[in-house]
Amino acid sequence: MNLVWLREDLRIDDQLALYYAAEEKKGVIALYLITPDWWKKHHWGLNKQALIKQVLISLSEKLRKLNIPLIIKKIDGDKISDQVNFVKNFIQNFKISKLYFNRQYEVRESKRDFILAQQLKKEGVSTFAFDDQLLFPAGTIRSSLNKPLTIFTPFKKKAYSLLNQMILSVGEPALQLAGSLESDIKALDSWNPISESKMPDFILNHDDLDRRLEHFIQHHLHFYDEHRDRPSLDGTSKISIPLSIGAISIRELWKYINLCKISSGQQMFLSELLWREFYKNILIDFPHVGKDQSFKANYKDLSWIVDQKELDLWKNGQTGFPIVDAGMRQLKHEGWMHNRVRMIVAMFLTKLMLHSWQEGEQHFAYWLFDYDFSANNGGWQWSSSTGTDAAPYFRIFNPWTQIERFDPQALYIKKYLPELINVPEKAFYSEEKFRNYRPSSYPAPMIDYEKCRARAIEFFKKHGVSDES
Ligand SMILES: Cc1cc2nc3c(=O)[nH]c(=O)nc-3n(C[C@H](O)[C@H](O)[C@H](O)COP(=O)(O)OP(=O)(O)OC[C@H]3O[C@@H](n4cnc5c(N)ncnc54)[C@H](O)[C@@H]3O)c2cc1C
């Protein structure tokens, strides 16, 4: 009997570990561990957990049709040994001969898998690990000197030159002979994460997800290069949500979009999928980014400001800067935020407020349905200039001119800040104009933009900059 340990790969189609475990048709058990203590330690909130619960319910039905019982168990404790011991006992009890799983690249997850594989080896159980989250096997996109590529453009070029080395899609797993073991998903009854934001309904079943993707392809893909920067439009795919829990295969997605008519929008969308791949490779090759450390060593010990009251104003969308507040309120309402606005709020926190990127990273981890460690870490380190191929330290978005460029009719702002509904759109283009229209129900700006901009440049200069690309 083979065991598949499911983690962030909650689907049937092109799921590498599941496919290969089922290939021998000797019988497969699927195991999922609910680990709230572990997730808490990693700052996950209830949104992502609630999403996982919903997806597990539909997944168990799909697995049942393949005669693959799904066993779901809840584990207390946040130690590596808690999970390792559980899986080892499970393997003994069910007389499992081979364990299959898809790699997780985060530091503690990969350490856990390494320890488990070592211990199982001693007991004669083989483990098979797959790069299911990636388009290319880890470590293939390298420089000519076989070094990791830490700048996105060469990484992307190399990826395009290696398309024939992309991991092959595998389709659905083989049907197993009906066995006596029944699924056991009772643990779901006592685990009730209630999402704190509105649950995105389009990922809960395949038809809805397909419809969402079709809608995006028909209406936005070919204009993606223009629409993607307009937060008032539903102009991006929101595919990050199913991707983050593996409810959709990255390779199938790539193939599907790649077959669409070529356009500048379609090309840019594929390029964004490579940003995801890029940050996963950064985590694999530079695991220190997964230990709370800046990618750039000279930014390791920055003396960030610690001020809970200020931080709460940012978290609650009460900074007095409309585009920042709209973004932070979208995050809480929808458990998702538009990419342009993610960059604006992240730069606001780390440069204008001079709070650490780790504070922002954790807050996003808590709220985002699409929370993904490497993309989130990459985004935060990009915005705070501490990361690889990051924005230069002196690049600081002006929260007023960003509105003029990307939300000129203030539609996005007014959607999330209804108290500003009567402010004329052009009044949002500068602090000076806005001052005359700001209703008393909306806070005054918490900082002086010009002063804080100058302070940030001094702050970063002081810590020395080696790479301003
Ligand atoms: C501070 C900050 C935090 C972020 N945190 C996350 C996170 O936790 N999870 C996450 O998936 N993305 C994160 N991103 C990247 C990006 O904002 C989201 O992937 C994107 O907004 C998701 O919406 P979408 O699926 O509609 O994107 P689309 O524009 O439709 O893009 C398609 C896909 O390309 C990938 N992609 C696009 N932009 C990026 C990017 N900059 N980095 C990596 N992959 C990208 C994603 O998989 C995305 O689903 C973060 C960005 C920033 C600046």
PDBQT file of the ligand as one rigid body, heavy atoms in Angstrom, charges set to zero:
ROOT
HETATM    1  C1  LIG A 501       3.913  42.884  -0.520  1.00  0.00    +0.000 C 
HETATM    2  C2  LIG A 501       3.438  41.779  -1.446  1.00  0.00    +0.000 A 
HETATM    3  C3  LIG A 501       2.963  40.592  -0.919  1.00  0.00    +0.000 A 
HETATM    4  C4  LIG A 501       2.540  39.554  -1.768  1.00  0.00    +0.000 A 
HETATM    5  N1  LIG A 501       2.076  38.385  -1.209  1.00  0.00    +0.000 NA
HETATM    6  C5  LIG A 501       1.697  37.355  -2.031  1.00  0.00    +0.000 A 
HETATM    7  C6  LIG A 501       1.228  36.117  -1.495  1.00  0.00    +0.000 A 
HETATM    8  O1  LIG A 501       1.194  35.893  -0.277  1.00  0.00    +0.000 OA
HETATM    9  N2  LIG A 501       0.802  35.163  -2.365  1.00  0.00    +0.000 N 
HETATM   10  C7  LIG A 501       0.852  35.344  -3.728  1.00  0.00    +0.000 A 
HETATM   11  O2  LIG A 501       0.457  34.443  -4.491  1.00  0.00    +0.000 OA
HETATM   12  N3  LIG A 501       1.338  36.494  -4.256  1.00  0.00    +0.000 NA
HETATM   13  C8  LIG A 501       1.732  37.505  -3.467  1.00  0.00    +0.000 A 
HETATM   14  N4  LIG A 501       2.173  38.681  -4.016  1.00  0.00    +0.000 N 
HETATM   15  C9  LIG A 501       2.301  38.791  -5.480  1.00  0.00    +0.000 C 
HETATM   16  C10 LIG A 501       1.061  39.339  -6.203  1.00  0.00    +0.000 C 
HETATM   17  O3  LIG A 501       0.585  40.493  -5.566  1.00  0.00    +0.000 OA
HETATM   18  C11 LIG A 501      -0.063  38.319  -6.264  1.00  0.00    +0.000 C 
HETATM   19  O4  LIG A 501       0.417  37.093  -6.778  1.00  0.00    +0.000 OA
HETATM   20  C12 LIG A 501      -1.210  38.775  -7.153  1.00  0.00    +0.000 C 
HETATM   21  O5  LIG A 501      -1.718  40.013  -6.728  1.00  0.00    +0.000 OA
HETATM   22  C13 LIG A 501      -2.303  37.727  -7.103  1.00  0.00    +0.000 C 
HETATM   23  O6  LIG A 501      -3.433  38.130  -7.819  1.00  0.00    +0.000 OA
HETATM   24  P1  LIG A 501      -3.765  37.467  -9.210  1.00  0.00    +0.000 P 
HETATM   25  O7  LIG A 501      -3.762  35.989  -9.114  1.00  0.00    +0.000 OA
HETATM   26  O8  LIG A 501      -5.014  38.106  -9.695  1.00  0.00    +0.000 OA
HETATM   27  O9  LIG A 501      -2.538  37.907 -10.085  1.00  0.00    +0.000 OA
HETATM   28  P2  LIG A 501      -2.354  37.981 -11.652  1.00  0.00    +0.000 P 
HETATM   29  O10 LIG A 501      -1.953  39.367 -11.973  1.00  0.00    +0.000 OA
HETATM   30  O11 LIG A 501      -3.517  37.422 -12.368  1.00  0.00    +0.000 OA
HETATM   31  O12 LIG A 501      -1.057  37.091 -11.885  1.00  0.00    +0.000 OA
HETATM   32  C14 LIG A 501      -1.125  35.686 -12.171  1.00  0.00    +0.000 C 
HETATM   33  C15 LIG A 501      -0.254  34.926 -11.230  1.00  0.00    +0.000 C 
HETATM   34  O13 LIG A 501       1.112  35.279 -11.396  1.00  0.00    +0.000 OA
HETATM   35  C16 LIG A 501       1.790  35.188 -10.139  1.00  0.00    +0.000 C 
HETATM   36  N5  LIG A 501       2.277  36.503  -9.766  1.00  0.00    +0.000 N 
HETATM   37  C17 LIG A 501       1.856  37.695 -10.197  1.00  0.00    +0.000 A 
HETATM   38  N6  LIG A 501       2.594  38.693  -9.658  1.00  0.00    +0.000 NA
HETATM   39  C18 LIG A 501       3.492  38.091  -8.854  1.00  0.00    +0.000 A 
HETATM   40  C19 LIG A 501       4.530  38.570  -8.017  1.00  0.00    +0.000 A 
HETATM   41  N7  LIG A 501       4.826  39.874  -7.913  1.00  0.00    +0.000 N 
HETATM   42  N8  LIG A 501       5.250  37.676  -7.311  1.00  0.00    +0.000 NA
HETATM   43  C20 LIG A 501       5.011  36.355  -7.417  1.00  0.00    +0.000 A 
HETATM   44  N9  LIG A 501       4.045  35.838  -8.201  1.00  0.00    +0.000 NA
HETATM   45  C21 LIG A 501       3.295  36.699  -8.908  1.00  0.00    +0.000 A 
HETATM   46  C22 LIG A 501       0.766  34.723  -9.120  1.00  0.00    +0.000 C 
HETATM   47  O14 LIG A 501       0.846  33.325  -9.013  1.00  0.00    +0.000 OA
HETATM   48  C23 LIG A 501      -0.538  35.158  -9.770  1.00  0.00    +0.000 C 
HETATM   49  O15 LIG A 501      -1.631  34.392  -9.348  1.00  0.00    +0.000 OA
HETATM   50  C24 LIG A 501       2.601  39.733  -3.177  1.00  0.00    +0.000 A 
HETATM   51  C25 LIG A 501       3.075  40.945  -3.698  1.00  0.00    +0.000 A 
HETATM   52  C26 LIG A 501       3.478  41.958  -2.840  1.00  0.00    +0.000 A 
HETATM   53  C27 LIG A 501       3.969  43.250  -3.429  1.00  0.00    +0.000 C 
ENDROOT
TORSDOF 0
